[in-house]
């Protein structure tokens, strides 16, 4: 999340977590959305840089990468939860 600051990162994290929650059909609270969004931002940023995808700076690219990372995170968590049952 280049160029958005700490408050921007929190807002983007909440939005990314909320969008991922809706896409994946889950129902979480605000704090969980923030955590999922921020972890998703790190995951998405790591994967984007690993494949050489330069997303640039700003709110929109950060939100897109964070949301994709959060969706991937919820998908992976869902896989592990289904196996334990």
Biotite code that builds the C-alpha atoms (Angstrom):
import biotite.structure as struc

atoms = struc.array([
    struc.Atom([0.000, 0.000, 0.000], chain_id="A", res_id=1, res_name="UNK", atom_name="CA", element="C"),
    struc.Atom([2.263, 2.681, -1.291], chain_id="A", res_id=2, res_name="UNK", atom_name="CA", element="C"),
    struc.Atom([1.422, 6.307, -0.688], chain_id="A", res_id=3, res_name="UNK", atom_name="CA", element="C"),
    struc.Atom([-1.757, 5.960, 1.385], chain_id="A", res_id=4, res_name="UNK", atom_name="CA", element="C"),
    struc.Atom([-0.506, 6.359, 4.975], chain_id="A", res_id=5, res_name="UNK", atom_name="CA", element="C"),
    struc.Atom([-1.596, 4.499, 8.090], chain_id="A", res_id=6, res_name="UNK", atom_name="CA", element="C"),
    struc.Atom([-5.162, 5.836, 8.137], chain_id="A", res_id=7, res_name="UNK", atom_name="CA", element="C"),
    struc.Atom([-5.519, 5.059, 4.434], chain_id="A", res_id=8, res_name="UNK", atom_name="CA", element="C"),
    struc.Atom([-4.201, 1.542, 5.040], chain_id="A", res_id=9, res_name="UNK", atom_name="CA", element="C"),
    struc.Atom([-6.817, 0.995, 7.754], chain_id="A", res_id=10, res_name="UNK", atom_name="CA", element="C"),
    struc.Atom([-9.641, 2.290, 5.552], chain_id="A", res_id=11, res_name="UNK", atom_name="CA", element="C"),
    struc.Atom([-8.454, 0.206, 2.590], chain_id="A", res_id=12, res_name="UNK", atom_name="CA", element="C"),
    struc.Atom([-8.107, -2.838, 4.859], chain_id="A", res_id=13, res_name="UNK", atom_name="CA", element="C"),
    struc.Atom([-11.685, -2.484, 6.108], chain_id="A", res_id=14, res_name="UNK", atom_name="CA", element="C"),
    struc.Atom([-13.025, -1.992, 2.587], chain_id="A", res_id=15, res_name="UNK", atom_name="CA", element="C"),
    struc.Atom([-11.015, -4.898, 1.168], chain_id="A", res_id=16, res_name="UNK", atom_name="CA", element="C"),
    struc.Atom([-12.136, -7.181, 3.999], chain_id="A", res_id=17, res_name="UNK", atom_name="CA", element="C"),
    struc.Atom([-15.773, -6.146, 3.516], chain_id="A", res_id=18, res_name="UNK", atom_name="CA", element="C"),
    struc.Atom([-15.643, -6.691, -0.258], chain_id="A", res_id=19, res_name="UNK", atom_name="CA", element="C"),
    struc.Atom([-13.956, -10.079, 0.203], chain_id="A", res_id=20, res_name="UNK", atom_name="CA", element="C"),
    struc.Atom([-16.574, -11.001, 2.807], chain_id="A", res_id=21, res_name="UNK", atom_name="CA", element="C"),
    struc.Atom([-19.388, -10.242, 0.358], chain_id="A", res_id=22, res_name="UNK", atom_name="CA", element="C"),
    struc.Atom([-17.702, -12.015, -2.560], chain_id="A", res_id=23, res_name="UNK", atom_name="CA", element="C"),
    struc.Atom([-17.036, -15.142, -0.517], chain_id="A", res_id=24, res_name="UNK", atom_name="CA", element="C"),
    struc.Atom([-20.476, -15.143, 1.141], chain_id="A", res_id=25, res_name="UNK", atom_name="CA", element="C"),
    struc.Atom([-19.208, -14.821, 4.699], chain_id="A", res_id=26, res_name="UNK", atom_name="CA", element="C"),
    struc.Atom([-20.467, -12.743, 7.620], chain_id="A", res_id=27, res_name="UNK", atom_name="CA", element="C"),
    struc.Atom([-17.790, -11.114, 9.780], chain_id="A", res_id=28, res_name="UNK", atom_name="CA", element="C"),
    struc.Atom([-17.569, -8.046, 11.945], chain_id="A", res_id=29, res_name="UNK", atom_name="CA", element="C"),
    struc.Atom([-15.655, -4.813, 11.426], chain_id="A", res_id=30, res_name="UNK", atom_name="CA", element="C"),
    struc.Atom([-12.521, -5.952, 13.274], chain_id="A", res_id=31, res_name="UNK", atom_name="CA", element="C"),
    struc.Atom([-12.371, -9.234, 11.365], chain_id="A", res_id=32, res_name="UNK", atom_name="CA", element="C"),
    struc.Atom([-12.810, -7.359, 8.082], chain_id="A", res_id=33, res_name="UNK", atom_name="CA", element="C"),
    struc.Atom([-9.917, -5.081, 9.041], chain_id="A", res_id=34, res_name="UNK", atom_name="CA", element="C"),
    struc.Atom([-7.664, -8.009, 9.899], chain_id="A", res_id=35, res_name="UNK", atom_name="CA", element="C"),
    struc.Atom([-8.626, -9.958, 6.774], chain_id="A", res_id=36, res_name="UNK", atom_name="CA", element="C"),
    struc.Atom([-8.099, -6.845, 4.627], chain_id="A", res_id=37, res_name="UNK", atom_name="CA", element="C"),
    struc.Atom([-4.685, -6.008, 6.090], chain_id="A", res_id=38, res_name="UNK", atom_name="CA", element="C"),
    struc.Atom([-3.423, -9.593, 5.914], chain_id="A", res_id=39, res_name="UNK", atom_name="CA", element="C"),
    struc.Atom([-4.870, -9.789, 2.417], chain_id="A", res_id=40, res_name="UNK", atom_name="CA", element="C"),
    struc.Atom([-2.970, -6.621, 1.515], chain_id="A", res_id=41, res_name="UNK", atom_name="CA", element="C"),
    struc.Atom([0.314, -8.216, 2.558], chain_id="A", res_id=42, res_name="UNK", atom_name="CA", element="C"),
    struc.Atom([-0.547, -11.454, 0.767], chain_id="A", res_id=43, res_name="UNK", atom_name="CA", element="C"),
    struc.Atom([-1.705, -9.685, -2.378], chain_id="A", res_id=44, res_name="UNK", atom_name="CA", element="C"),
    struc.Atom([1.286, -7.336, -2.388], chain_id="A", res_id=45, res_name="UNK", atom_name="CA", element="C"),
    struc.Atom([3.698, -10.226, -1.937], chain_id="A", res_id=46, res_name="UNK", atom_name="CA", element="C"),
    struc.Atom([2.135, -12.248, -4.743], chain_id="A", res_id=47, res_name="UNK", atom_name="CA", element="C"),
    struc.Atom([1.919, -9.236, -7.074], chain_id="A", res_id=48, res_name="UNK", atom_name="CA", element="C"),
    struc.Atom([5.587, -8.403, -6.575], chain_id="A", res_id=49, res_name="UNK", atom_name="CA", element="C"),
    struc.Atom([6.553, -12.078, -6.928], chain_id="A", res_id=50, res_name="UNK", atom_name="CA", element="C"),
    struc.Atom([5.051, -12.293, -10.394], chain_id="A", res_id=51, res_name="UNK", atom_name="CA", element="C"),
    struc.Atom([6.420, -8.883, -11.374], chain_id="A", res_id=52, res_name="UNK", atom_name="CA", element="C"),
    struc.Atom([3.096, -7.047, -11.405], chain_id="A", res_id=53, res_name="UNK", atom_name="CA", element="C"),
    struc.Atom([3.742, -3.390, -10.583], chain_id="A", res_id=54, res_name="UNK", atom_name="CA", element="C"),
    struc.Atom([0.497, -2.021, -9.171], chain_id="A", res_id=55, res_name="UNK", atom_name="CA", element="C"),
    struc.Atom([1.649, 1.548, -8.639], chain_id="A", res_id=56, res_name="UNK", atom_name="CA", element="C"),
    struc.Atom([0.735, 3.818, -5.761], chain_id="A", res_id=57, res_name="UNK", atom_name="CA", element="C"),
    struc.Atom([-2.577, 5.169, -4.591], chain_id="A", res_id=58, res_name="UNK", atom_name="CA", element="C"),
    struc.Atom([-5.933, 4.126, -3.218], chain_id="A", res_id=59, res_name="UNK", atom_name="CA", element="C"),
    struc.Atom([-7.423, 2.237, -6.166], chain_id="A", res_id=60, res_name="UNK", atom_name="CA", element="C"),
    struc.Atom([-4.473, -0.086, -6.926], chain_id="A", res_id=61, res_name="UNK", atom_name="CA", element="C"),
    struc.Atom([-4.024, -0.730, -3.204], chain_id="A", res_id=62, res_name="UNK", atom_name="CA", element="C"),
    struc.Atom([-7.706, -1.567, -2.809], chain_id="A", res_id=63, res_name="UNK", atom_name="CA", element="C"),
    struc.Atom([-7.637, -3.944, -5.781], chain_id="A", res_id=64, res_name="UNK", atom_name="CA", element="C"),
    struc.Atom([-4.532, -5.814, -4.586], chain_id="A", res_id=65, res_name="UNK", atom_name="CA", element="C"),
    struc.Atom([-5.798, -5.910, -0.987], chain_id="A", res_id=66, res_name="UNK", atom_name="CA", element="C"),
    struc.Atom([-9.200, -7.209, -2.038], chain_id="A", res_id=67, res_name="UNK", atom_name="CA", element="C"),
    struc.Atom([-7.714, -9.945, -4.226], chain_id="A", res_id=68, res_name="UNK", atom_name="CA", element="C"),
    struc.Atom([-5.394, -10.949, -1.389], chain_id="A", res_id=69, res_name="UNK", atom_name="CA", element="C"),
    struc.Atom([-8.265, -10.966, 1.113], chain_id="A", res_id=70, res_name="UNK", atom_name="CA", element="C"),
    struc.Atom([-10.400, -13.127, -1.188], chain_id="A", res_id=71, res_name="UNK", atom_name="CA", element="C"),
    struc.Atom([-7.501, -15.562, -1.550], chain_id="A", res_id=72, res_name="UNK", atom_name="CA", element="C"),
    struc.Atom([-7.013, -15.579, 2.222], chain_id="A", res_id=73, res_name="UNK", atom_name="CA", element="C"),
    struc.Atom([-10.688, -16.354, 2.897], chain_id="A", res_id=74, res_name="UNK", atom_name="CA", element="C"),
    struc.Atom([-10.598, -19.072, 0.240], chain_id="A", res_id=75, res_name="UNK", atom_name="CA", element="C"),
    struc.Atom([-7.556, -20.713, 1.858], chain_id="A", res_id=76, res_name="UNK", atom_name="CA", element="C"),
    struc.Atom([-9.054, -20.473, 5.348], chain_id="A", res_id=77, res_name="UNK", atom_name="CA", element="C"),
    struc.Atom([-12.234, -22.061, 4.005], chain_id="A", res_id=78, res_name="UNK", atom_name="CA", element="C"),
    struc.Atom([-10.241, -24.976, 2.608], chain_id="A", res_id=79, res_name="UNK", atom_name="CA", element="C"),
    struc.Atom([-8.604, -25.670, 5.961], chain_id="A", res_id=80, res_name="UNK", atom_name="CA", element="C"),
    struc.Atom([-11.846, -25.364, 7.922], chain_id="A", res_id=81, res_name="UNK", atom_name="CA", element="C"),
    struc.Atom([-13.611, -27.885, 5.681], chain_id="A", res_id=82, res_name="UNK", atom_name="CA", element="C"),
    struc.Atom([-10.836, -30.438, 6.107], chain_id="A", res_id=83, res_name="UNK", atom_name="CA", element="C"),
    struc.Atom([-10.992, -30.387, 9.918], chain_id="A", res_id=84, res_name="UNK", atom_name="CA", element="C"),
    struc.Atom([-14.681, -31.237, 10.116], chain_id="A", res_id=85, res_name="UNK", atom_name="CA", element="C"),
])
